[in-house]
Amino acid sequence: MTLNIRQNTSLFFNLIKKNAESWMNYLFVLYMFFLPLDGPYDNIFFIILILFFIRGNVLIHLKRALQNRVVLSFVLIFAISVIWTLGSDDTARALINVQRFKVLLYPVIIYSFIRPEFVAKMLGGFMLGMFVSELISYSIFFDLIDSPKHFGSPHDPTPFYHHTHYGLLLAFSAGLLLYRAIAYHDNRWARLVMFLFFTTITINIFITGGRMGYILYAIVMFSILLMHRAHIVKTLLVTIAATVTVFYLAYQFSPSFHERFESTLHGFKKLDQPNRFQSSFGARLGMAYYSLPVIKEHWLLGVGTGDHMPAMYHEVEKADVPEDRHLKTIHFLHNAHFTILVQFGLIGFLFWLNSYYQIIRYEQKNPFLRTVLTLSVITLFFFSLFDTMFKAQMAIIFSTIVTVALIDVKGRNLNQLHLDRRELLFYILGIPTMYLIGAYS
């Protein structure tokens, strides 16, 4: 009896080991779908991690992943966050910040198992998740349902993420759809669907209250223009006219956009007044302003992991400007570049810029995946000027997307998704199953 149990256990383990890599890819398609929905992707990743170890040859797979320079650049930033805890005044706070940087280790695992034939499915899963997120957003806007999160409302219909981060996802997705529609010769119906999806995303951006989404949308549109060089003069004129028209219509018909635009103008007008930093835009400038003396004093090594906010607060205290004391109530710098500079100095900042550089120079031969990498760099760089990547799930989402786009698809046609019945059934049943696991975990 005991022997039979051992034999069955051994057979079961060998079955899992044999199929582990395939199952990891199936699960990762679900993972990509749940990312825009703030779904149970952590639970899925945990299962993938178990399969990663069951598959075996762990060191070989890790070594192969670290041979990719983009993946290695992420790991180096995490390593700096760990090493720089030695210079921190508060070890507990430093370890909390290291915890936020751990997402930069995910690509090591992800890159080790993705098969080229799953790349289109994974990106398709992400865009399908964005589509579902949009449906929920419009349902909130028309007051058909309540927001799943506490910050969404008909006035600001952001379903799962804060409007700053939701705007980033929308702008990035809009860029991919527009590039695909104008640069590829897909069939008429496919292009029509992409243009419709692009249009609904554009409207979605401007009915939410996130100024970051407005800015990134304009940047992404002109970036697509530069990437799509055919008929550049005609495309330039069309892009400028379309962008100006979209912003004008948004100003006239979107209360959220009108309010945020006027609020930004008011913030600019206050910059020459004593209470110059007492607005959303002004607070960001204020934190940058008081971070500069810290950067100047600790320009090489920074103040240590997690000590960036106390260092900025200290500068506010030294200045002794009553109108600026409210900056001490803000818990992060709202600028990823300054966050890196203050914590890790010039040395850490160079490693930070190296990750952007490695993504840009990466030799991805597939033009669509090349566009994914380029748009990721552009949107993340400008987003990081006004917010931090390590306070929300955006670091997880974009490190994952970038990692998927690194895979060499070897001329594989990303237009076609080959799904057999068994795989399709896995995805259909996997979505509610993972939601239930997430709900009760």
Contacts in CASP RR format, 6 or more apart in sequence:
PFRMAT RR
TARGET T0000
AUTHOR 0000-0000-0000
METHOD contacts of the structure
MODEL  1
MTLNIRQNTSLFFNLIKKNAESWMNYLFVLYMFFLPLDGPYDNIFFIILI
LFFIRGNVLIHLKRALQNRVVLSFVLIFAISVIWTLGSDDTARALINVQR
FKVLLYPVIIYSFIRPEFVAKMLGGFMLGMFVSELISYSIFFDLIDSPKH
FGSPHDPTPFYHHTHYGLLLAFSAGLLLYRAIAYHDNRWARLVMFLFFTT
ITINIFITGGRMGYILYAIVMFSILLMHRAHIVKTLLVTIAATVTVFYLA
YQFSPSFHERFESTLHGFKKLDQPNRFQSSFGARLGMAYYSLPVIKEHWL
LGVGTGDHMPAMYHEVEKADVPEDRHLKTIHFLHNAHFTILVQFGLIGFL
FWLNSYYQIIRYEQKNPFLRTVLTLSVITLFFFSLFDTMFKAQMAIIFST
IVTVALIDVKGRNLNQLHLDRRELLFYILGIPTMYLIGAYS
13 54 0 8 1.000
16 23 0 8 1.000
16 51 0 8 1.000
16 54 0 8 1.000
17 54 0 8 1.000
17 55 0 8 1.000
17 56 0 8 1.000
20 51 0 8 1.000
20 52 0 8 1.000
20 54 0 8 1.000
20 55 0 8 1.000
20 56 0 8 1.000
21 51 0 8 1.000
21 55 0 8 1.000
21 113 0 8 1.000
21 115 0 8 1.000
23 51 0 8 1.000
24 48 0 8 1.000
24 51 0 8 1.000
24 52 0 8 1.000
24 55 0 8 1.000
24 113 0 8 1.000
25 113 0 8 1.000
25 114 0 8 1.000
25 115 0 8 1.000
25 118 0 8 1.000
26 423 0 8 1.000
26 426 0 8 1.000
26 427 0 8 1.000
27 44 0 8 1.000
27 47 0 8 1.000
27 48 0 8 1.000
27 51 0 8 1.000
28 44 0 8 1.000
28 48 0 8 1.000
28 110 0 8 1.000
28 113 0 8 1.000
28 114 0 8 1.000
28 118 0 8 1.000
28 122 0 8 1.000
29 118 0 8 1.000
29 121 0 8 1.000
29 122 0 8 1.000
29 125 0 8 1.000
29 427 0 8 1.000
30 44 0 8 1.000
30 427 0 8 1.000
30 430 0 8 1.000
30 431 0 8 1.000
30 434 0 8 1.000
31 41 0 8 1.000
31 44 0 8 1.000
31 45 0 8 1.000
31 48 0 8 1.000
31 400 0 8 1.000
32 122 0 8 1.000
32 123 0 8 1.000
32 124 0 8 1.000
32 125 0 8 1.000
32 126 0 8 1.000
32 400 0 8 1.000
32 404 0 8 1.000
33 125 0 8 1.000
33 126 0 8 1.000
33 128 0 8 1.000
33 129 0 8 1.000
33 427 0 8 1.000
33 431 0 8 1.000
34 40 0 8 1.000
34 41 0 8 1.000
34 44 0 8 1.000
34 129 0 8 1.000
34 434 0 8 1.000
35 41 0 8 1.000
35 126 0 8 1.000
35 129 0 8 1.000
35 393 0 8 1.000
35 396 0 8 1.000
35 397 0 8 1.000
35 400 0 8 1.000
36 126 0 8 1.000
36 129 0 8 1.000
36 130 0 8 1.000
36 132 0 8 1.000
36 133 0 8 1.000
36 160 0 8 1.000
36 169 0 8 1.000
36 397 0 8 1.000
37 129 0 8 1.000
37 132 0 8 1.000
37 133 0 8 1.000
37 159 0 8 1.000
37 160 0 8 1.000
38 149 0 8 1.000
38 160 0 8 1.000
38 161 0 8 1.000
38 393 0 8 1.000
39 160 0 8 1.000
39 434 0 8 1.000
39 435 0 8 1.000
39 438 0 8 1.000
40 434 0 8 1.000
40 435 0 8 1.000
40 437 0 8 1.000
40 438 0 8 1.000
40 439 0 8 1.000
40 441 0 8 1.000
41 396 0 8 1.000
43 434 0 8 1.000
43 437 0 8 1.000
43 438 0 8 1.000
43 441 0 8 1.000
44 434 0 8 1.000
45 106 0 8 1.000
48 109 0 8 1.000
48 113 0 8 1.000
49 109 0 8 1.000
52 58 0 8 1.000
52 61 0 8 1.000
52 109 0 8 1.000
52 112 0 8 1.000
52 113 0 8 1.000
55 61 0 8 1.000
55 113 0 8 1.000
61 112 0 8 1.000
61 113 0 8 1.000
62 108 0 8 1.000
62 112 0 8 1.000
64 111 0 8 1.000
64 112 0 8 1.000
65 71 0 8 1.000
65 107 0 8 1.000
65 108 0 8 1.000
65 109 0 8 1.000
65 111 0 8 1.000
65 112 0 8 1.000
66 72 0 8 1.000
66 75 0 8 1.000
66 108 0 8 1.000
68 111 0 8 1.000
68 406 0 8 1.000
69 358 0 8 1.000
69 362 0 8 1.000
70 107 0 8 1.000
70 355 0 8 1.000
70 358 0 8 1.000
70 359 0 8 1.000
70 362 0 8 1.000
70 402 0 8 1.000
70 403 0 8 1.000
70 406 0 8 1.000
71 107 0 8 1.000
71 108 0 8 1.000
71 111 0 8 1.000
71 403 0 8 1.000
71 406 0 8 1.000
72 358 0 8 1.000
73 351 0 8 1.000
73 354 0 8 1.000
73 355 0 8 1.000
73 358 0 8 1.000
74 104 0 8 1.000
74 105 0 8 1.000
74 107 0 8 1.000
74 108 0 8 1.000
74 355 0 8 1.000
74 399 0 8 1.000
75 104 0 8 1.000
75 105 0 8 1.000
75 108 0 8 1.000
76 351 0 8 1.000
76 354 0 8 1.000
77 101 0 8 1.000
77 104 0 8 1.000
77 348 0 8 1.000
77 351 0 8 1.000
77 352 0 8 1.000
77 355 0 8 1.000
78 98 0 8 1.000
78 101 0 8 1.000
78 102 0 8 1.000
78 104 0 8 1.000
78 105 0 8 1.000
80 344 0 8 1.000
80 347 0 8 1.000
80 348 0 8 1.000
80 351 0 8 1.000
81 97 0 8 1.000
81 98 0 8 1.000
81 101 0 8 1.000
81 305 0 8 1.000
81 343 0 8 1.000
81 344 0 8 1.000
82 98 0 8 1.000
82 305 0 8 1.000
84 94 0 8 1.000
84 301 0 8 1.000
84 302 0 8 1.000
84 304 0 8 1.000
84 305 0 8 1.000
84 343 0 8 1.000
84 344 0 8 1.000
85 91 0 8 1.000
85 94 0 8 1.000
85 95 0 8 1.000
85 98 0 8 1.000
85 304 0 8 1.000
85 305 0 8 1.000
87 303 0 8 1.000
87 304 0 8 1.000
87 305 0 8 1.000
87 307 0 8 1.000
88 94 0 8 1.000
88 303 0 8 1.000
88 304 0 8 1.000
88 305 0 8 1.000
88 306 0 8 1.000
88 307 0 8 1.000
89 307 0 8 1.000
89 310 0 8 1.000
90 306 0 8 1.000
90 307 0 8 1.000
90 310 0 8 1.000
93 306 0 8 1.000
93 307 0 8 1.000
94 304 0 8 1.000
94 305 0 8 1.000
94 306 0 8 1.000
94 307 0 8 1.000
96 306 0 8 1.000
97 305 0 8 1.000
97 306 0 8 1.000
97 343 0 8 1.000
97 390 0 8 1.000
98 305 0 8 1.000
100 390 0 8 1.000
100 391 0 8 1.000
100 395 0 8 1.000
101 390 0 8 1.000
103 390 0 8 1.000
103 395 0 8 1.000
103 396 0 8 1.000
103 399 0 8 1.000
104 395 0 8 1.000
104 399 0 8 1.000
106 396 0 8 1.000
106 399 0 8 1.000
106 400 0 8 1.000
106 403 0 8 1.000
107 399 0 8 1.000
107 400 0 8 1.000
107 402 0 8 1.000
107 403 0 8 1.000
110 400 0 8 1.000
110 403 0 8 1.000
110 404 0 8 1.000
111 403 0 8 1.000
111 406 0 8 1.000
111 407 0 8 1.000
114 122 0 8 1.000
114 403 0 8 1.000
114 404 0 8 1.000
114 407 0 8 1.000
116 407 0 8 1.000
116 408 0 8 1.000
116 409 0 8 1.000
116 410 0 8 1.000
116 412 0 8 1.000
117 412 0 8 1.000
117 418 0 8 1.000
119 369 0 8 1.000
119 404 0 8 1.000
119 405 0 8 1.000
119 407 0 8 1.000
119 409 0 8 1.000
119 412 0 8 1.000
119 414 0 8 1.000
120 412 0 8 1.000
120 414 0 8 1.000
120 415 0 8 1.000
120 416 0 8 1.000
120 417 0 8 1.000
121 417 0 8 1.000
121 419 0 8 1.000
122 404 0 8 1.000
123 372 0 8 1.000
123 401 0 8 1.000
123 404 0 8 1.000
123 405 0 8 1.000
123 414 0 8 1.000
124 417 0 8 1.000
126 401 0 8 1.000
127 173 0 8 1.000
127 176 0 8 1.000
127 177 0 8 1.000
130 169 0 8 1.000
130 170 0 8 1.000
130 173 0 8 1.000
130 201 0 8 1.000
131 197 0 8 1.000
133 159 0 8 1.000
133 160 0 8 1.000
133 166 0 8 1.000
133 169 0 8 1.000
134 200 0 8 1.000
134 201 0 8 1.000
134 204 0 8 1.000
136 145 0 8 1.000
136 148 0 8 1.000
136 159 0 8 1.000
136 160 0 8 1.000
137 157 0 8 1.000
137 158 0 8 1.000
137 159 0 8 1.000
137 166 0 8 1.000
137 204 0 8 1.000
137 208 0 8 1.000
138 157 0 8 1.000
138 200 0 8 1.000
138 204 0 8 1.000
139 145 0 8 1.000
140 146 0 8 1.000
140 147 0 8 1.000
140 152 0 8 1.000
140 153 0 8 1.000
140 154 0 8 1.000
140 157 0 8 1.000
140 159 0 8 1.000
141 154 0 8 1.000
141 157 0 8 1.000
141 207 0 8 1.000
142 154 0 8 1.000
143 154 0 8 1.000
147 153 0 8 1.000
147 157 0 8 1.000
147 158 0 8 1.000
147 159 0 8 1.000
148 159 0 8 1.000
148 160 0 8 1.000
149 158 0 8 1.000
149 159 0 8 1.000
149 160 0 8 1.000
149 161 0 8 1.000
151 158 0 8 1.000
151 162 0 8 1.000
151 163 0 8 1.000
152 158 0 8 1.000
152 159 0 8 1.000
155 255 0 8 1.000
155 256 0 8 1.000
156 163 0 8 1.000
156 208 0 8 1.000
156 209 0 8 1.000
156 210 0 8 1.000
156 256 0 8 1.000
157 204 0 8 1.000
157 207 0 8 1.000
157 208 0 8 1.000
158 166 0 8 1.000
158 208 0 8 1.000
158 209 0 8 1.000
159 166 0 8 1.000
160 166 0 8 1.000
161 169 0 8 1.000
161 392 0 8 1.000
161 393 0 8 1.000
162 392 0 8 1.000
163 208 0 8 1.000
163 209 0 8 1.000
163 210 0 8 1.000
163 212 0 8 1.000
163 213 0 8 1.000
164 210 0 8 1.000
164 211 0 8 1.000
164 212 0 8 1.000
164 213 0 8 1.000
164 386 0 8 1.000
164 387 0 8 1.000
165 387 0 8 1.000
165 392 0 8 1.000
165 393 0 8 1.000
165 394 0 8 1.000
166 208 0 8 1.000
166 210 0 8 1.000
167 205 0 8 1.000
167 208 0 8 1.000
167 210 0 8 1.000
167 212 0 8 1.000
167 213 0 8 1.000
167 216 0 8 1.000
167 217 0 8 1.000
168 212 0 8 1.000
168 213 0 8 1.000
168 216 0 8 1.000
168 379 0 8 1.000
168 383 0 8 1.000
168 394 0 8 1.000
169 397 0 8 1.000
170 201 0 8 1.000
170 204 0 8 1.000
170 205 0 8 1.000
170 208 0 8 1.000
170 213 0 8 1.000
170 217 0 8 1.000
171 205 0 8 1.000
171 213 0 8 1.000
171 216 0 8 1.000
171 217 0 8 1.000
171 219 0 8 1.000
171 220 0 8 1.000
171 379 0 8 1.000
172 216 0 8 1.000
172 220 0 8 1.000
172 375 0 8 1.000
172 376 0 8 1.000
172 379 0 8 1.000
173 201 0 8 1.000
174 198 0 8 1.000
174 201 0 8 1.000
174 202 0 8 1.000
174 205 0 8 1.000
174 217 0 8 1.000
174 220 0 8 1.000
175 198 0 8 1.000
175 220 0 8 1.000
175 221 0 8 1.000
175 223 0 8 1.000
175 224 0 8 1.000
175 375 0 8 1.000
176 371 0 8 1.000
176 372 0 8 1.000
176 375 0 8 1.000
177 194 0 8 1.000
177 195 0 8 1.000
177 197 0 8 1.000
177 198 0 8 1.000
177 201 0 8 1.000
178 198 0 8 1.000
178 221 0 8 1.000
178 224 0 8 1.000
179 224 0 8 1.000
179 227 0 8 1.000
179 228 0 8 1.000
179 368 0 8 1.000
179 371 0 8 1.000
179 375 0 8 1.000
180 186 0 8 1.000
180 194 0 8 1.000
180 368 0 8 1.000
181 191 0 8 1.000
181 194 0 8 1.000
181 195 0 8 1.000
181 198 0 8 1.000
182 224 0 8 1.000
182 228 0 8 1.000
182 235 0 8 1.000
183 227 0 8 1.000
183 228 0 8 1.000
183 230 0 8 1.000
183 367 0 8 1.000
183 371 0 8 1.000
184 368 0 8 1.000
184 415 0 8 1.000
186 194 0 8 1.000
186 415 0 8 1.000
190 415 0 8 1.000
202 217 0 8 1.000
202 246 0 8 1.000
205 213 0 8 1.000
205 214 0 8 1.000
205 217 0 8 1.000
206 214 0 8 1.000
206 246 0 8 1.000
206 250 0 8 1.000
206 254 0 8 1.000
206 256 0 8 1.000
206 257 0 8 1.000
207 254 0 8 1.000
207 256 0 8 1.000
207 257 0 8 1.000
208 256 0 8 1.000
209 256 0 8 1.000
209 257 0 8 1.000
209 259 0 8 1.000
209 260 0 8 1.000
210 256 0 8 1.000
210 260 0 8 1.000
211 260 0 8 1.000
211 264 0 8 1.000
211 281 0 8 1.000
212 383 0 8 1.000
212 386 0 8 1.000
212 387 0 8 1.000
214 247 0 8 1.000
214 250 0 8 1.000
214 257 0 8 1.000
214 260 0 8 1.000
215 382 0 8 1.000
215 386 0 8 1.000
216 379 0 8 1.000
216 382 0 8 1.000
216 383 0 8 1.000
217 246 0 8 1.000
218 243 0 8 1.000
218 247 0 8 1.000
219 378 0 8 1.000
219 379 0 8 1.000
219 382 0 8 1.000
220 375 0 8 1.000
220 378 0 8 1.000
220 379 0 8 1.000
221 239 0 8 1.000
221 242 0 8 1.000
221 243 0 8 1.000
222 239 0 8 1.000
222 243 0 8 1.000
223 374 0 8 1.000
223 375 0 8 1.000
223 378 0 8 1.000
224 239 0 8 1.000
225 232 0 8 1.000
225 235 0 8 1.000
225 236 0 8 1.000
225 239 0 8 1.000
227 371 0 8 1.000
227 374 0 8 1.000
228 235 0 8 1.000
250 257 0 8 1.000
250 258 0 8 1.000
251 257 0 8 1.000
251 258 0 8 1.000
251 261 0 8 1.000
252 258 0 8 1.000
263 279 0 8 1.000
263 280 0 8 1.000
263 281 0 8 1.000
264 281 0 8 1.000
266 279 0 8 1.000
267 279 0 8 1.000
267 281 0 8 1.000
267 282 0 8 1.000
268 281 0 8 1.000
270 276 0 8 1.000
270 278 0 8 1.000
270 279 0 8 1.000
270 282 0 8 1.000
271 282 0 8 1.000
271 285 0 8 1.000
274 323 0 8 1.000
275 323 0 8 1.000
276 282 0 8 1.000
276 285 0 8 1.000
276 286 0 8 1.000
276 323 0 8 1.000
277 283 0 8 1.000
277 285 0 8 1.000
277 286 0 8 1.000
277 289 0 8 1.000
277 323 0 8 1.000
277 324 0 8 1.000
277 326 0 8 1.000
277 327 0 8 1.000
278 323 0 8 1.000
278 326 0 8 1.000
283 326 0 8 1.000
283 327 0 8 1.000
283 330 0 8 1.000
283 334 0 8 1.000
284 334 0 8 1.000
284 335 0 8 1.000
284 386 0 8 1.000
286 324 0 8 1.000
286 327 0 8 1.000
287 312 0 8 1.000
287 327 0 8 1.000
287 330 0 8 1.000
287 333 0 8 1.000
287 334 0 8 1.000
287 335 0 8 1.000
287 338 0 8 1.000
288 333 0 8 1.000
288 335 0 8 1.000
288 338 0 8 1.000
290 312 0 8 1.000
290 315 0 8 1.000
290 316 0 8 1.000
290 319 0 8 1.000
290 324 0 8 1.000
290 327 0 8 1.000
291 308 0 8 1.000
291 311 0 8 1.000
291 312 0 8 1.000
291 315 0 8 1.000
291 333 0 8 1.000
291 335 0 8 1.000
291 338 0 8 1.000
291 341 0 8 1.000
291 342 0 8 1.000
293 315 0 8 1.000
294 302 0 8 1.000
294 303 0 8 1.000
294 308 0 8 1.000
294 311 0 8 1.000
294 312 0 8 1.000
294 315 0 8 1.000
294 342 0 8 1.000
295 302 0 8 1.000
295 338 0 8 1.000
295 341 0 8 1.000
295 342 0 8 1.000
295 345 0 8 1.000
298 311 0 8 1.000
298 342 0 8 1.000
298 345 0 8 1.000
299 345 0 8 1.000
299 346 0 8 1.000
300 345 0 8 1.000
300 346 0 8 1.000
300 347 0 8 1.000
301 344 0 8 1.000
301 345 0 8 1.000
301 347 0 8 1.000
302 341 0 8 1.000
302 342 0 8 1.000
302 343 0 8 1.000
302 344 0 8 1.000
302 345 0 8 1.000
303 311 0 8 1.000
303 342 0 8 1.000
303 343 0 8 1.000
304 343 0 8 1.000
304 344 0 8 1.000
305 343 0 8 1.000
305 344 0 8 1.000
306 343 0 8 1.000
307 342 0 8 1.000
307 343 0 8 1.000
308 333 0 8 1.000
308 338 0 8 1.000
308 339 0 8 1.000
308 342 0 8 1.000
308 343 0 8 1.000
309 331 0 8 1.000
309 332 0 8 1.000
309 333 0 8 1.000
311 342 0 8 1.000
312 327 0 8 1.000
312 333 0 8 1.000
312 342 0 8 1.000
313 327 0 8 1.000
313 328 0 8 1.000
316 324 0 8 1.000
316 325 0 8 1.000
316 327 0 8 1.000
316 328 0 8 1.000
317 328 0 8 1.000
332 339 0 8 1.000
332 388 0 8 1.000
332 391 0 8 1.000
333 339 0 8 1.000
333 342 0 8 1.000
333 388 0 8 1.000
334 386 0 8 1.000
334 387 0 8 1.000
334 388 0 8 1.000
335 384 0 8 1.000
335 385 0 8 1.000
335 386 0 8 1.000
335 387 0 8 1.000
335 388 0 8 1.000
336 383 0 8 1.000
336 384 0 8 1.000
336 385 0 8 1.000
336 387 0 8 1.000
336 388 0 8 1.000
336 389 0 8 1.000
336 390 0 8 1.000
337 349 0 8 1.000
337 352 0 8 1.000
337 384 0 8 1.000
337 385 0 8 1.000
339 388 0 8 1.000
339 390 0 8 1.000
340 348 0 8 1.000
340 349 0 8 1.000
340 352 0 8 1.000
341 348 0 8 1.000
341 349 0 8 1.000
344 351 0 8 1.000
344 352 0 8 1.000
356 377 0 8 1.000
356 380 0 8 1.000
356 381 0 8 1.000
359 373 0 8 1.000
359 376 0 8 1.000
359 377 0 8 1.000
359 402 0 8 1.000
360 373 0 8 1.000
360 374 0 8 1.000
360 377 0 8 1.000
362 373 0 8 1.000
362 406 0 8 1.000
364 370 0 8 1.000
364 373 0 8 1.000
364 405 0 8 1.000
364 406 0 8 1.000
364 408 0 8 1.000
365 408 0 8 1.000
365 411 0 8 1.000
366 409 0 8 1.000
366 411 0 8 1.000
366 412 0 8 1.000
366 414 0 8 1.000
368 414 0 8 1.000
369 405 0 8 1.000
369 406 0 8 1.000
369 407 0 8 1.000
369 409 0 8 1.000
369 414 0 8 1.000
372 401 0 8 1.000
372 402 0 8 1.000
372 404 0 8 1.000
372 405 0 8 1.000
373 402 0 8 1.000
373 405 0 8 1.000
373 406 0 8 1.000
376 398 0 8 1.000
376 401 0 8 1.000
376 402 0 8 1.000
376 405 0 8 1.000
379 398 0 8 1.000
380 389 0 8 1.000
380 398 0 8 1.000
383 389 0 8 1.000
383 394 0 8 1.000
389 395 0 8 1.000
389 398 0 8 1.000
419 427 0 8 1.000
END
